[in-house]
Amino acid sequence: MLITESHSHEILLIQLDGRLDSSGAPELHHCLEVAIGRGDTRMVLDFGKVPYVNSKGIRTLMTCTKHLQAAGGRACISGLSDELSRFFTMSGLSTIYPLYPDTETALLALSKS
């Protein structure tokens, strides 16, 4: 998995490219833990180039979200494919991670909070 970080108005944008599975999840976990450790508390996770997420990926998201919330932060997800969007909605994950169709909308929503 390729992970790219940038900041926009004090919001960390994490762009993911690849499968969030047993090989990609540890990379994302490390990236999120480092970000939380340095004080990034508002994050947009861009899933625009993520074709697949398995239980290891979901577990990574949940673990890091607990740490982020303990630090007073929050994250949202943008750019999910239709299939992943349905999965996040049907599984209830959309109640934990607000879902936005694109990065710009997600950044705007977080900047207002």
C-alpha positions as a printed Julia matrix, in Angstrom:
113×3 Matrix{Float64}:
   0.0    0.0    0.0
   1.21   3.47  -0.88
   0.34   6.14   1.7
   0.75   9.85   1.02
   0.3   12.54   3.67
  -0.33  16.25   3.28
  -1.91  19.0    5.35
  -4.73  21.33   4.38
  -5.8   23.97   6.89
  -4.49  21.97   9.87
  -6.25  18.81   8.68
  -4.16  15.79   7.81
  -5.07  14.26   4.46
  -3.98  10.63   4.15
  -4.3    9.27   0.62
  -4.29   5.5    0.34
  -3.44   3.54  -2.77
  -3.8   -0.23  -2.65
  -5.52  -2.97  -0.69
  -6.21  -2.46   3.01
  -5.59  -6.05   4.0
  -3.05  -8.04   6.03
  -0.18  -6.48   4.08
  -1.47  -2.9    3.87
  -3.04  -2.59   7.33
   0.25  -2.52   9.3
   1.5    0.34   7.12
  -1.66   2.34   7.74
  -1.54   1.55  11.47
   2.02   2.88  11.7
   1.13   6.02   9.71
  -1.92   6.79  11.88
  -0.13   6.15  15.17
   2.75   8.44  14.16
   0.28  11.14  13.09
  -1.66  10.92  16.35
   1.6   10.96  18.3
   2.71  14.2   16.67
  -0.62  15.85  17.44
  -2.64  15.51  14.24
  -6.2   15.24  15.54
  -8.3   15.92  12.44
  -7.86  13.52   9.53
  -9.38  12.71   6.18
  -8.65   9.21   4.91
  -8.96   9.22   1.13
 -10.0    5.73  -0.05
 -10.29   6.78  -3.71
  -7.66   4.22  -4.76
  -8.53   1.45  -2.31
 -10.21  -1.44  -4.12
 -10.48  -3.82  -1.16
 -10.7   -3.8    2.65
 -10.71  -6.92   4.82
 -11.18  -7.52   8.55
  -7.54  -6.7    9.32
  -8.01  -3.3    7.67
 -11.22  -2.64   9.61
  -9.52  -3.67  12.86
  -6.69  -1.22  12.12
  -9.16   1.6   11.52
 -11.05   0.82  14.75
  -7.9    0.61  16.89
  -6.48   3.86  15.58
  -9.84   5.62  15.88
  -9.94   4.76  19.59
  -6.51   6.37  20.0
  -7.56   9.38  17.92
 -10.75   9.9   19.93
  -8.79   9.58  23.2
  -6.63  12.45  21.91
  -9.77  14.51  21.24
  -9.65  14.01  17.49
 -11.79  12.67  14.71
 -11.47  11.2   11.25
 -13.66  10.88   8.21
 -13.4    8.89   5.01
 -13.69  10.11   1.44
 -13.75   8.59  -2.01
 -15.09   5.11  -1.24
 -16.1    3.01  -4.21
 -19.81   2.21  -4.41
 -19.13  -1.31  -3.15
 -17.05  -0.17  -0.15
 -19.53   2.61   0.6
 -22.35   0.04   0.79
 -20.19  -2.14   3.05
 -19.37   0.76   5.4
 -23.05   1.74   5.52
 -24.49  -1.77   5.99
 -21.92  -2.7    8.64
 -22.54   0.45  10.67
 -19.02   1.78  10.12
 -20.51   4.93   8.62
 -21.75   5.85  12.1
 -18.13   5.89  13.3
 -16.57   7.44  10.21
 -18.53  10.13   8.4
 -18.38   9.3    4.68
 -17.92  11.94   1.98
 -17.95  11.48  -1.78
 -14.68  13.36  -2.31
 -11.74  14.82  -0.44
 -12.75  18.46  -0.91
 -16.15  17.88   0.73
 -14.52  15.98   3.61
 -11.94  18.72   4.19
 -14.66  21.36   4.18
 -16.76  19.4    6.68
 -13.81  18.89   9.06
 -12.74  22.51   8.79
 -16.16  23.57  10.12
 -15.93  21.34  13.18
